[in-house]
Amino acid sequence: MSDPREPTHLSRPAAYPERRWPMAAAVITSAVLTLLLPDDLRLGPRWALPLVEGLLLVALVSADPVRISRRSARLRGVAIALVCVMAVGAFWSTVRLIDDLIHGGKETGSASALLLAGGSVWTSTVIVFSLLYFELDSGGPAARAHHMPRTPALAFPQHLSPELSATHWHPRYVDYLYLGFTNSTAFSPTDVMPLAAWAKIAMTVQSVISLAILGLVIARAVNVLV
């Protein structure tokens, strides 16, 4: 006989699971961008971070391949570890890029090389923060597939205006990717409001990082062209 105290939703299959491939495609894109970075902007050997990210991604896909529906503490730990590895790499690249812009580096003498390197670092940060929001909001994608809480950490327009949303709507990775992109270009919340403290801190940090990258890279590129 089952324990009546055990939450019943844990044993039910996910009603609206999300497909795995958008999240996997984002990780692969980030790994490719890491491979294309100049050596002085990359943490460790060229293959190191992409290899670690690839192994963690394979572990996730193997355990929960087509749709993200399996609620497991181990899988959630692997997913968060993957985001942390990507975040460390993106933060390192950002710091190195800013240092090169201030003190002069190999890629800062060419506008095209600088824009390519800066664009790669900026895009990587967008992907990293989108995955961070994706994994932390409302307990992660598997938890959202089973049950959307009444008070999410990030309030999307569909939350604020339920009459505009479809039945049983919940955010998917593309929504978090859009959030990461708009926060990196507007340097502030646009249509998604952070409710939890961690979300406000994360969006603030992302805005500061994006402002530093875009401002310094564009200013340096214009200076080189002139």
Protein Blocks (a to p, Z undefined) as FASTA:
>chain_A
ZZfkbcfklmpccfbdcdfklmmmmmmmmmmmmmmpcfklpgcjfklmmmmmmmmmmmmm
mmmmmbccbccfklmmmmmmmmmmmmmmmmmmmmmmmmmmmnopfklmpmklmmmmmmmm
mmmmmmmmmmmmmmmgghijklmmmoccfbdfbdcfklmmmmlpcehiacdfklmmmmmm
mmmmnopafkbccfbfklmmmmmmmmmmmmmmmmmmmmmmmmmmZZ
